[in-house]
Amino acid sequence: MKRILTGDTPTGKLHLGHFVGTLENRAKLQNEYEIFILFADTHALTTLSSSPKLIADYTREVLLDNLSVGLDPKNVTFFAESAIPQIYEIAAIFSMYVSHNRALRNPTIKDEIISKGLGDQFSLGFINYPIYQAADILCVKGQLVPVGKDQEAHLEQTREIAREINKLTGFDIFPEPQALIGRVGKLVGTDGNPKMGKSLNNTIYLSDSKEEVEKKVMNMYTDPNRIHPTDPGKVEGNPVFIYLDNFSPGKDKDKIEEYKDKYRKGQVGDVEVKKFLVDVLNEFLGPIRERRETYKNKPDLLASILEEGNSKVRKISTETLEELKQKLGFAF
């Protein structure tokens, strides 16, 4: 079976944007590929450097999120980046083949520096993030990487590193992993921001209760130019309708189209459409909440799932590192 490597940075719980961006594909492909799910807890230090204990807590939450969407630990290998020391040695070797300027040119890095207002106050680890990500992927020789649209630039850098190492050694040590972009490249936030993000406080989490979902949806951004329910409204780009299109079951398609028509004509109010969206999202999240409950109170099971994965990946990454060093000529 071909290998998938993808993962999450445990800086908070996972949300609907993560689901359409990558989680959905993970669940769909778990019987067709050998899947490895990384929890990039070391990477999380770029955001939570003063709170490593919080990162450990979030790692457990993110594991729960993955299990709650239907990923089966019998089919999927979960592991923590910090438990695989070979990753850091592989990343150190990779860093010798990436120029400082190339690292800074990564568009995702540049965007995050601007969006987070970091100026020049960012760590070396922040700039090295794509290099460590390359080591994460290639330590198990991942061939396909389900990612959100904003991570595609990181993956291109991984391919560059794989090509450089293969060319240098004359051996096909590493595959050039391909991206699998989710059906929604970026899910708009509840505030209308083009991206849903944990740091932007515009998310609906997979673990949100019915009451939390209702509160967030009823406060959701819609058409700012629509003052009264009788005013014609804009459907395109409206977060309420974007969510309806992406999370409603097929049986609701005709009803959604009817709401769109009425909204454009000023024949339905925001409150009515939002209440319908509350029902749609809670129906979607219902099975996810149920699966989460089956795992939530079993800390020993969660720990064993992670430790089994860590052990498996340490073995694979040790073989990868030894091959890399041998082909580079470091065998003494």
PyMOL commands that set and color helices and strands:
alter all, ss='L'
color gray80, all
select helices_A, chain A and resi 16-29+45-48+52-68+81-83+85-95+100-105+107-115+124-127+129-138+149-169+198-200+210-218+239-247+250-265+270-296+299-328
alter helices_A, ss='H'
color red, helices_A
select strands_A, chain A and resi 3-8+34-39+76-80+144-147+178-181
alter strands_A, ss='S'
color yellow, strands_A
deselect
rebuild
show_as cartoon
